């Protein structure tokens, strides 16, 4: 994203990164049929992780009171599209903002451990 933004500087084309974080959507129910059709979870080295993912999808996805409605993403997308000077980076939800902050202060190995524990 940074390289593309630099390459297009002065062209009138602006590049922005939108990091939404958890947003309410129908991705889990929509993905379920494709997951069941194409993922061979029984014969995979990742069968336990796949089963946990399958259970989450069957339950409608991850539940979180921190999930925002899709209009939160629409608001920043609208700003990025209509602004004469869009920001280079839009972070939408609190979990995404925490992730950005952790990325700045934690060593990479520790950041990945924290992220793995949350998934």
C-alpha atoms as one frame of an Amber mdcrd trajectory, in Angstrom:
protein
   0.000   0.000   0.000   2.788   2.422   0.901   4.697   1.756  -2.297   1.597
   2.172  -4.455   0.740   5.412  -2.638   4.255   6.727  -3.306   4.220   5.641
  -6.962   0.914   7.428  -7.567   1.848  10.613  -5.704   1.061  13.650  -7.826
  -1.151  11.673 -10.221  -4.415  12.658  -8.552  -4.959   9.067  -7.466  -4.858
   8.510  -3.714  -4.323   5.130  -2.068  -5.749   4.428   1.370  -5.762   1.308
   3.507  -8.976   0.563   5.392  -8.603  -1.888   8.289 -12.139  -2.616   9.439
 -11.574  -5.138  12.207 -14.664  -7.075  13.313 -17.773  -6.003  11.412 -21.194
  -7.667  11.493 -21.666  -9.578   8.250 -22.999 -12.776   6.738 -19.572 -14.070
   5.790 -19.745 -17.104   8.142 -23.085 -18.463   6.890 -22.091 -17.714   3.294
 -18.698 -19.416   3.700 -20.087 -22.505   5.418 -21.295 -24.277   2.265 -17.970
 -23.639   0.503 -15.984 -24.765   3.531 -17.931 -28.026   3.753 -17.609 -28.565
   0.012 -13.891 -27.881  -0.475 -12.062 -28.367   2.838 -10.997 -31.924   3.647
 -10.803 -31.392   7.389 -10.666 -35.109   8.325  -7.474 -35.745   6.356  -5.713
 -32.485   7.128  -2.897 -31.815   9.561  -5.064 -28.877  10.652  -8.203 -30.916
  11.314  -8.660 -29.627  14.879  -8.349 -25.994  13.803 -10.685 -26.655  10.866
 -13.252 -28.235  13.187 -13.128 -25.201  15.491 -13.613 -22.930  12.469 -16.504
 -25.083  11.258 -18.171 -24.899  14.675 -17.841 -21.082  14.641 -19.341 -20.863
  11.147 -22.251 -23.139  12.072 -22.899 -20.874  15.040 -23.135 -17.838  12.765
 -19.554 -16.668  13.192 -17.657 -15.140  16.057 -19.872 -13.257  18.477 -18.491
  -9.996  19.839 -20.019  -6.913  21.338 -17.135  -5.038  19.723 -18.395  -5.759
  16.193 -19.713  -2.695  14.448 -22.374  -2.469  11.776 -21.312  -2.222   8.108
 -22.159   1.494   8.093 -18.994   2.102  10.161 -16.909   0.927   7.196 -19.126
   2.833   4.795 -18.416   6.061   6.671 -14.640   5.759   6.320 -14.905   4.484
   2.748 -17.049   7.472   1.881 -14.511   9.808   3.471 -11.645   8.172   1.573
 -13.503   8.419  -1.734 -14.843  11.948  -1.385 -12.031  13.703   0.449  -9.620
  15.878  -1.505  -6.911  14.598   0.851  -7.862  11.131   2.105  -5.866   9.714
   4.976  -3.390   6.984   4.132  -4.768   4.661   6.803  -8.227   4.208   8.323
  -8.647   1.926  11.339 -12.332   1.378  12.087 -13.045  -0.751  15.169 -11.544
  -0.808  18.649  -9.971  -4.277  18.169  -8.335  -3.076  14.953  -7.011   0.026
  16.752  -5.626  -2.139  19.558  -3.970  -4.362  16.936  -2.304  -1.358  15.285
  -1.036  -0.148  18.662   0.275  -3.602  19.601   2.055  -3.876  16.264   3.924
  -0.672  17.074   5.063  -1.669  20.559   5.474  -5.453  20.600   8.259  -7.491
  19.030   6.911  -9.483  16.078   7.127 -12.872  17.801   5.118 -11.646  20.789
   2.569  -9.919  18.543   1.940 -13.176  16.675   1.488 -15.062  19.956  -1.076
 -12.503  21.128  -2.903 -12.677  17.809  -2.919 -16.495  17.807  -4.376 -16.537
  21.297  -7.244 -14.313  20.130  -8.240 -16.438  17.147
